[in-house]
């Protein structure tokens, strides 16, 4: 069934916005594991398993746009990171569904 509210040439796909908080000592723990973390993030983006990733510069939290089947899958992808194992992030991963607008036709 077609959604009458979505025009031709546009689709809305469900992705997940995932947020995770930094620990209080993240600024001192992060440097040792940052190369491994950034290499993994870049690989996941290249593989299409992440759309966007980054951390707020005040060390409050990090944010990810994740194409996944459900919130649990999206959260698991983020939990499986060296930042979690090294104590850079708190184990408070939050994943929420988000309707991402995607053009389906090329511009003229």
C-alpha positions as CSV (number, residue, x, y, z in Angstrom):
1,X,0.0,0.0,0.0
2,X,1.2,3.5,-0.9
3,X,1.1,6.3,1.6
4,X,-0.8,9.1,0.0
5,X,1.1,11.7,2.1
6,X,4.5,10.8,0.5
7,X,5.0,12.3,-2.9
8,X,6.6,10.5,-5.9
9,X,10.4,10.6,-5.8
10,X,10.5,10.5,-2.0
11,X,10.6,7.7,0.6
12,X,10.8,7.7,4.3
13,X,13.0,5.0,5.8
14,X,13.2,4.0,9.4
15,X,16.7,4.3,10.9
16,X,17.7,4.6,14.5
17,X,19.2,7.6,16.3
18,X,21.5,6.1,19.0
19,X,22.9,8.2,21.8
20,X,25.4,7.2,24.5
21,X,26.9,9.2,27.3
22,X,30.6,9.7,27.9
23,X,31.9,8.8,31.4
24,X,33.4,11.6,33.6
25,X,36.9,10.4,32.9
26,X,36.4,10.0,29.1
27,X,38.9,12.8,28.2
28,X,41.7,10.8,29.9
29,X,40.6,7.3,28.8
30,X,39.8,8.1,25.1
31,X,43.2,8.9,23.6
32,X,44.6,5.3,24.1
33,X,41.7,3.7,22.2
34,X,40.6,6.5,19.8
35,X,42.5,5.2,16.8
36,X,40.8,1.8,17.1
37,X,37.4,3.4,17.6
38,X,37.7,5.8,14.6
39,X,38.9,3.0,12.4
40,X,35.9,0.9,13.3
41,X,33.5,3.8,12.8
42,X,35.0,4.6,9.4
43,X,34.7,0.9,8.3
44,X,31.0,0.8,9.5
45,X,30.2,3.9,7.5
46,X,32.0,2.4,4.4
47,X,29.9,-0.8,4.8
48,X,26.7,1.2,5.1
49,X,26.1,0.0,8.7
50,X,26.3,3.6,10.0
51,X,25.1,6.7,8.2
52,X,26.7,9.3,10.6
53,X,28.7,9.3,13.8
54,X,30.2,11.8,16.1
55,X,30.6,13.1,19.6
56,X,29.5,16.3,21.2
57,X,32.6,18.3,21.8
58,X,31.6,19.0,25.5
59,X,32.0,15.2,26.2
60,X,28.3,14.9,27.1
61,X,27.4,12.2,24.6
62,X,27.9,10.7,21.2
63,X,25.3,10.4,18.5
64,X,24.9,7.8,15.7
65,X,22.5,7.4,12.7
66,X,22.1,3.6,12.3
67,X,20.2,1.7,9.7
68,X,19.0,-1.4,11.5
69,X,16.1,-3.8,11.8
70,X,15.2,-2.6,15.3
71,X,16.4,-0.6,18.3
72,X,18.1,-3.6,19.9
73,X,20.2,-4.2,16.8
74,X,21.2,-0.6,16.6
75,X,22.1,-0.4,20.3
76,X,24.1,-3.6,20.0
77,X,26.2,-2.2,17.2
78,X,27.2,0.8,19.4
79,X,27.7,-1.3,22.5
80,X,30.2,-3.5,20.6
81,X,32.8,-0.7,20.5
82,X,36.2,-0.3,22.2
83,X,34.9,2.9,23.9
84,X,32.4,0.8,25.8
85,X,35.0,-1.8,26.8
86,X,37.5,0.9,27.8
87,X,35.1,2.9,29.9
88,X,35.0,5.9,27.6
89,X,31.2,5.5,27.4
90,X,28.6,4.8,30.0
91,X,26.4,1.7,29.4
92,X,23.3,3.9,28.8
93,X,22.8,3.4,25.1
94,X,19.5,4.8,23.9
95,X,18.1,4.0,20.4
96,X,15.0,5.6,19.0
97,X,13.3,5.1,15.6
98,X,13.6,8.1,13.2
99,X,11.9,8.6,9.8
100,X,14.6,9.7,7.4
101,X,13.5,11.4,4.3
102,X,15.3,10.1,1.2
103,X,14.9,11.3,-2.4
104,X,14.4,8.3,-4.7
105,X,14.8,10.2,-8.0
106,X,17.7,12.0,-9.5
107,X,17.7,15.7,-9.8
108,X,17.3,17.1,-13.3
